Amino acid sequence: MALRLALIGCGKVTERFHLPVALAQPQVTVAALVDPDEARAAELAALTEGAVALRDPGGLAGRVDAAIVAAPHHLHADIACSLFEQGIHVLVEKPMALDVASCDRMVDVAERHGAVLAVGLVRRWYDASRWVKDCLTAGDLGPIVSVDAREGAVFNWQVVSDATFRRSMGGGVLADIGVHVLDLLVWWLGDPERVAYRDDAMGGVEAECEIDLVFPGGVTGTVELSRTRTLRNSVVIRGERGTLTIGPGFDPELRLAHAGRERVLSAHAHGSRAERVTSLEALFDAQLLDFVEAVRDARPPFVTGAEGRRSIALLESCRRVREPLELPWLRPSRGAALDAERAP
């Protein structure tokens, strides 16, 4: 019997990914679409066979077995906990929550009610991401020296609401794209021991930020994120024996130096499954299937609440040590400063 699924939050990520993937998954029946904008929920429900459109998730008990929570970030914890209390399993979109205390509450309530809690950090589902993890675990690069991650583009996501631009709702590049980057770094390299963080928020949401990190073993890290500029969109991990580069298409290339010679390895060329999970649709499908099987087999999902919490702990550390990003165009020129000094 198919798992009855509710989709909570009818924004673009639900329209473009969660709903089409769920409709194509034979182990799932989409039973409800939930959004405060009932007309929007009805619009998406019309694409299904028999799903109901609801304004809030309070009456889902008995209607569904599981739910995907894709509401604005600041609502994740409250919605998820209310679902657990109704006996409903939850896959929550990233970021899991906006602070560690909320993550811990979600984990605790899920455990008390025997519910599965999975976190939608879909980039872990790239087979290439797991290939990188295997390379690092096996020590292929030797001792790791540094990591450098840059991700940025002019913002072009088609939003349905303004949540992405509201500080109180968890908007900003750090909690949006940044959580994906931070999650992979802590998964690959461990939780950082030191953090420095700068952004351009100035009371609103940040569009630009820079992070300096020190990981276990003294590995130094640099992260740059932007919603206004196209960056190189890659992660470069340097070790004593070589360099591992994960490019925009998540096709990692490993360059190993040995005895004055260089060998180049890639996930595609060496029997990895990386070519199978490269599209975003394939990531969401793999994530949903894992969630369904975790519910049916009463096992932990691939990305648990404890794992989802790690990037939020790092995000919270960034907020705690925040300093303003240096913006040269807001500083007076040296000539203007000298003129000011000479003025009577």
C-alpha positions as a printed NumPy array, in Angstrom:
array([[  0.   ,   0.   ,   0.   ],
       [  1.368,   3.424,  -0.961],
       [  2.455,   5.855,   1.732],
       [ -0.026,   8.734,   2.073],
       [  1.944,  11.972,   1.814],
       [  1.184,  15.606,   2.596],
       [  3.163,  18.442,   1.038],
       [  3.237,  21.407,   3.43 ],
       [  4.201,  24.699,   1.828],
       [  3.255,  25.215,  -1.817],
       [  6.157,  27.387,  -2.952],
       [  8.355,  26.87 ,  -6.   ],
       [ 10.428,  24.041,  -4.52 ],
       [  7.221,  22.048,  -4.017],
       [  5.889,  22.933,  -7.469],
       [  9.148,  22.193,  -9.295],
       [ 10.514,  19.232,  -7.349],
       [  8.613,  17.743,  -4.411],
       [  5.23 ,  17.396,  -6.13 ],
       [  6.392,  16.05 ,  -9.537],
       [  8.786,  13.598,  -7.859],
       [  6.089,  12.394,  -5.445],
       [  3.563,  11.953,  -8.26 ],
       [  6.097,   9.831, -10.179],
       [  6.97 ,   7.675,  -7.168],
       [  4.745,   4.54 ,  -7.122],
       [  5.319,   3.998,  -3.396],
       [  3.665,   7.351,  -2.577],
       [  0.185,   8.828,  -2.89 ],
       [ -0.07 ,  12.601,  -2.574],
       [ -3.041,  12.982,  -0.231],
       [ -2.878,  16.649,   0.8  ],
       [ -1.423,  20.018,  -0.217],
       [ -1.185,  22.509,   2.644],
       [ -0.61 ,  26.271,   2.465],
       [ -2.09 ,  29.361,   4.181],
       [ -2.939,  30.502,   0.647],
       [ -5.668,  27.933,   0.047],
       [ -6.044,  28.953,  -3.594],
       [ -2.368,  28.147,  -4.131],
       [ -2.79 ,  24.772,  -2.387],
       [ -5.848,  24.055,  -4.554],
       [ -3.905,  24.972,  -7.691],
       [ -1.303,  22.297,  -6.957],
       [ -3.858,  19.799,  -5.624],
       [ -5.573,  19.993,  -9.018],
       [ -2.484,  18.369, -10.536],
       [ -3.052,  15.224,  -8.443],
       [ -5.748,  12.57 ,  -8.302],
       [ -7.82 ,  13.297,  -5.232],
       [ -5.495,  15.289,  -2.952],
       [ -7.224,  17.757,  -0.653],
       [ -6.16 ,  21.395,  -0.273],
       [ -5.863,  22.637,   3.321],
       [ -4.93 ,  25.917,   4.993],
       [ -2.977,  24.43 ,   7.915],
       [ -1.497,  21.063,   8.929],
       [ -3.451,  20.726,  12.175],
       [ -6.001,  18.286,  10.777],
       [ -3.771,  15.802,   8.975],
       [ -3.992,  13.003,  11.559],
       [ -5.644,   9.993,   9.931],
       [ -5.353,  11.528,   6.465],
       [ -1.625,  10.985,   5.883],
       [  1.257,   8.833,   7.096],
       [  4.086,  11.251,   6.297],
       [  4.742,  14.834,   5.241],
       [  7.325,  16.966,   3.486],
       [  7.675,  20.332,   5.217],
       [  8.703,  22.986,   2.687],
       [  7.262,  26.004,   4.495],
       [  9.339,  29.141,   5.232],
       [ 12.409,  28.351,   7.334],
       [ 11.216,  29.886,  10.597],
       [  8.152,  27.584,  10.644],
       [  9.967,  24.263,  10.219],
       [ 10.356,  23.359,  13.889],
       [  6.792,  24.168,  14.997],
       [  5.177,  22.431,  12.031],
       [  7.377,  19.335,  12.305],
       [  6.751,  18.955,  16.038],
       [  2.99 ,  19.294,  15.561],
       [  3.133,  16.553,  12.926],
       [  5.164,  14.221,  15.136],
       [  2.533,  14.663,  17.836],
       [ -0.091,  13.527,  15.293],
       [  1.952,  10.389,  14.567],
       [  3.154,  11.685,  11.194],
       [  6.692,  11.125,   9.874],
       [  8.52 ,  14.178,   8.503],
       [ 11.025,  15.054,   5.801],
       [ 11.876,  18.702,   6.475],
       [ 13.447,  20.953,   3.853],
       [ 16.761,  22.615,   4.582],
       [ 17.633,  24.435,   6.696],
       [ 16.31 ,  22.047,   9.34 ],
       [ 15.576,  25.062,  11.61 ],
       [ 17.147,  28.423,  12.376],
       [ 18.843,  27.539,  15.673],
       [ 20.225,  24.515,  17.478],
       [ 17.587,  24.636,  20.236],
       [ 14.841,  24.159,  17.626],
       [ 16.756,  21.282,  16.025],
       [ 17.106,  19.581,  19.405],
       [ 13.392,  20.022,  20.063],
       [ 12.544,  18.407,  16.721],
       [ 14.811,  15.444,  17.407],
       [ 13.398,  14.999,  20.914],
       [  9.735,  15.16 ,  19.87 ],
       [ 10.312,  12.796,  16.934],
       [ 12.002,  10.257,  19.212],
       [  9.267,  10.479,  21.852],
       [  6.582,   9.796,  19.252],
       [  8.52 ,   7.126,  17.349],
       [  8.517,   9.189,  14.17 ],
       [ 11.104,   9.376,  11.394],
       [ 12.795,  12.772,  10.998],
       [ 14.723,  13.243,   7.739],
       [ 16.393,  16.47 ,   6.601],
       [ 16.338,  17.623,   2.98 ],
       [ 20.023,  18.277,   2.387],
       [ 19.809,  16.952,  -1.152],
       [ 23.408,  17.593,  -2.159],
       [ 24.464,  14.623,  -0.046],
       [ 22.503,  12.544,  -2.568],
       [ 24.897,  13.305,  -5.403],
       [ 26.85 ,  10.087,  -5.844],
       [ 29.79 ,  12.397,  -6.489],
       [ 29.399,  13.838,  -2.984],
       [ 29.672,  10.35 ,  -1.541],
       [ 32.652,   9.62 ,  -3.781],
       [ 34.386,  12.675,  -2.294],
       [ 33.533,  11.443,   1.196],
       [ 35.039,   8.036,   0.357],
       [ 38.212,   9.623,  -1.06 ],
       [ 38.731,  11.666,   2.091],
       [ 37.95 ,   8.767,   4.42 ],
       [ 40.419,   6.563,   2.531],
       [ 43.126,   9.241,   2.833],
       [ 43.695,   9.47 ,  -0.93 ],
       [ 44.899,  13.087,  -0.613],
       [ 47.065,  12.413,   2.42 ],
       [ 46.688,  14.877,   5.302],
       [ 44.238,  17.625,   4.311],
       [ 45.683,  21.138,   4.294],
       [ 42.853,  23.447,   3.201],
       [ 39.42 ,  23.757,   1.626],
       [ 38.116,  26.655,  -0.459],
       [ 34.413,  26.885,  -1.415],
       [ 32.92 ,  29.626,  -3.591],
       [ 29.282,  29.688,  -4.661],
       [ 27.385,  32.578,  -6.141],
       [ 25.039,  33.747,  -8.893],
       [ 22.676,  36.619,  -9.522],
       [ 19.5  ,  35.597,  -7.664],
       [ 16.908,  34.245, -10.124],
       [ 14.77 ,  31.762,  -8.151],
       [ 11.065,  32.306,  -8.91 ],
       [  9.648,  32.925,  -5.45 ],
       [  5.966,  32.648,  -4.535],
       [  6.325,  34.631,  -1.274],
       [  8.797,  37.152,   0.141],
       [ 10.087,  34.797,   2.894],
       [ 13.471,  34.567,   1.217],
       [ 14.023,  38.293,   1.764],
       [ 12.834,  38.564,   5.364],
       [ 15.303,  38.306,   8.214],
       [ 12.647,  37.09 ,  10.674],
       [ 11.799,  34.209,   8.358],
       [ 15.383,  33.052,   7.932],
       [ 16.027,  34.665,   4.575],
       [ 19.495,  35.442,   3.257],
       [ 22.177,  33.584,   1.346],
       [ 23.706,  31.887,   4.406],
       [ 20.568,  29.97 ,   5.443],
       [ 19.599,  29.339,   1.827],
       [ 22.502,  28.193,  -0.358],
       [ 25.06 ,  28.445,   2.446],
       [ 23.519,  25.608,   4.43 ],
       [ 24.138,  23.237,   1.5  ],
       [ 27.811,  24.238,   1.368],
       [ 28.316,  24.115,   5.141],
       [ 26.605,  20.732,   5.364],
       [ 28.95 ,  19.142,   2.839],
       [ 32.01 ,  20.641,   4.526],
       [ 31.116,  19.344,   7.994],
       [ 30.197,  15.962,   6.513],
       [ 33.484,  15.693,   4.655],
       [ 35.866,  17.335,   7.137],
       [ 34.224,  17.414,  10.578],
       [ 32.809,  20.206,  12.716],
       [ 34.97 ,  23.369,  12.707],
       [ 36.889,  24.368,  15.813],
       [ 37.085,  28.093,  14.955],
       [ 34.834,  30.374,  12.92 ],
       [ 35.047,  33.964,  11.639],
       [ 32.138,  35.404,   9.671],
       [ 31.404,  38.621,   7.764],
       [ 28.318,  39.7  ,   5.807],
       [ 26.625,  42.735,   4.263],
       [ 23.278,  42.404,   6.077],
       [ 23.257,  45.847,   7.76 ],
       [ 20.008,  45.007,   9.55 ],
       [ 18.358,  43.109,   6.688],
       [ 19.211,  39.816,   5.003],
       [ 22.693,  39.174,   3.698],
       [ 23.376,  38.876,  -0.034],
       [ 27.153,  38.465,   0.392],
       [ 29.133,  36.678,   3.078],
       [ 32.584,  35.3  ,   3.815],
       [ 33.522,  32.609,   6.339],
       [ 36.934,  31.564,   7.634],
       [ 37.082,  28.163,   9.314],
       [ 39.539,  25.893,  11.077],
       [ 38.603,  22.215,  10.967],
       [ 40.032,  19.39 ,  13.112],
       [ 43.702,  18.789,  12.415],
       [ 44.316,  22.435,  11.591],
       [ 42.648,  22.285,   8.162],
       [ 41.901,  25.874,   7.108],
       [ 38.732,  26.718,   5.217],
       [ 37.391,  29.648,   3.232],
       [ 33.772,  30.013,   2.106],
       [ 32.408,  32.837,  -0.067],
       [ 28.695,  33.09 ,  -0.912],
       [ 26.89 ,  35.592,  -3.118],
       [ 23.421,  36.321,  -4.453],
       [ 24.655,  39.215,  -6.602],
       [ 27.738,  37.865,  -8.419],
       [ 28.666,  34.751, -10.355],
       [ 31.507,  33.026,  -8.52 ],
       [ 33.467,  29.984,  -9.658],
       [ 30.93 ,  27.632,  -8.01 ],
       [ 33.321,  24.938,  -6.895],
       [ 34.975,  23.424,  -3.85 ],
       [ 38.736,  22.805,  -3.849],
       [ 40.18 ,  20.49 ,  -1.195],
       [ 43.982,  20.437,  -0.99 ],
       [ 45.969,  17.687,   0.654],
       [ 49.656,  16.906,   0.885],
       [ 49.36 ,  14.368,  -1.949],
       [ 46.97 ,  16.155,  -4.268],
       [ 43.927,  18.289,  -4.911],
       [ 40.263,  17.371,  -5.185],
       [ 38.029,  19.78 ,  -7.125],
       [ 34.228,  19.548,  -7.094],
       [ 32.918,  21.718,  -9.913],
       [ 29.512,  23.209, -10.687],
       [ 28.222,  19.957, -12.208],
       [ 29.287,  17.898,  -9.186],
       [ 31.755,  15.934, -11.3  ],
       [ 34.729,  15.777,  -8.938],
       [ 38.282,  15.486, -10.222],
       [ 41.107,  14.209,  -8.051],
       [ 44.684,  15.147,  -8.98 ],
       [ 47.276,  13.111,  -7.112],
       [ 50.978,  13.945,  -7.162],
       [ 53.429,  11.103,  -6.563],
       [ 57.156,  10.892,  -7.256],
       [ 57.03 ,  13.954,  -9.484],
       [ 54.106,  12.625, -11.543],
       [ 50.457,  13.556, -11.505],
       [ 47.522,  11.176, -11.847],
       [ 44.016,  12.453, -12.588],
       [ 41.026,  10.452, -11.36 ],
       [ 37.336,  11.263, -11.654],
       [ 34.185,   9.752, -10.227],
       [ 32.849,   9.054, -13.727],
       [ 35.989,   7.387, -15.025],
       [ 36.431,   4.975, -12.155],
       [ 33.198,   3.047, -11.879],
       [ 31.397,   5.434,  -9.529],
       [ 27.627,   5.794,  -9.797],
       [ 28.078,   9.562, -10.11 ],
       [ 26.553,   9.661, -13.572],
       [ 23.288,   8.212, -12.215],
       [ 22.458,  10.954,  -9.725],
       [ 23.349,  14.262, -11.32 ],
       [ 20.036,  16.006, -12.034],
       [ 18.136,  17.796,  -9.293],
       [ 15.068,  15.664, -10.019],
       [ 17.138,  12.518,  -9.412],
       [ 18.369,  13.932,  -6.083],
       [ 14.834,  14.636,  -4.867],
       [ 13.695,  11.204,  -6.042],
       [ 16.523,   9.434,  -4.181],
       [ 15.783,  11.488,  -1.073],
       [ 12.046,  10.698,  -1.16 ],
       [ 12.61 ,   6.981,  -1.736],
       [ 15.008,   6.821,   1.212],
       [ 12.437,   8.602,   3.401],
       [  9.676,   6.178,   2.368],
       [ 11.891,   3.17 ,   3.062],
       [ 13.004,   4.6  ,   6.411],
       [  9.335,   4.903,   7.433],
       [  8.47 ,   1.404,   6.239],
       [ 11.567,  -0.29 ,   7.666],
       [ 11.617,   1.759,  10.909],
       [ 15.242,   2.71 ,  10.265],
       [ 17.116,   6.027,  10.334],
       [ 17.073,   8.006,   7.062],
       [ 20.276,   8.861,   5.208],
       [ 20.283,  12.421,   6.597],
       [ 19.018,  12.288,  10.184],
       [ 18.04 ,  15.137,  12.47 ],
       [ 21.402,  14.832,  14.217],
       [ 23.161,  15.301,  10.873],
       [ 20.91 ,  18.188,   9.831],
       [ 21.685,  19.893,  13.136],
       [ 25.414,  20.148,  12.324],
       [ 25.101,  22.825,   9.628],
       [ 22.679,  24.763,  11.85 ],
       [ 25.214,  24.725,  14.695],
       [ 27.759,  26.197,  12.284],
       [ 25.234,  28.753,  10.977],
       [ 24.488,  29.764,  14.558],
       [ 28.218,  30.137,  15.259],
       [ 28.507,  32.429,  12.234],
       [ 25.679,  34.632,  13.469],
       [ 27.245,  34.778,  16.929],
       [ 30.615,  36.092,  15.715],
       [ 29.277,  38.226,  12.855],
       [ 31.259,  41.239,  11.715],
       [ 30.346,  43.624,   8.893],
       [ 31.732,  42.72 ,   5.5  ],
       [ 34.161,  45.325,   4.2  ],
       [ 32.425,  47.202,   1.396],
       [ 34.962,  49.567,  -0.213],
       [ 32.313,  51.696,  -1.908],
       [ 30.936,  52.683,   1.509],
       [ 34.316,  53.951,   2.714],
       [ 35.61 ,  57.432,   1.865],
       [ 38.428,  57.543,  -0.658],
       [ 41.923,  58.276,   0.655],
       [ 41.805,  61.646,  -1.07 ],
       [ 38.563,  62.574,   0.641],
       [ 39.969,  61.423,   3.987],
       [ 43.083,  63.574,   3.524],
       [ 40.974,  66.582,   2.583],
       [ 38.956,  66.087,   5.75 ],
       [ 42.128,  65.946,   7.834],
       [ 43.402,  69.22 ,   6.292],
       [ 40.144,  71.086,   6.762],
       [ 40.332,  73.876,   9.404]])
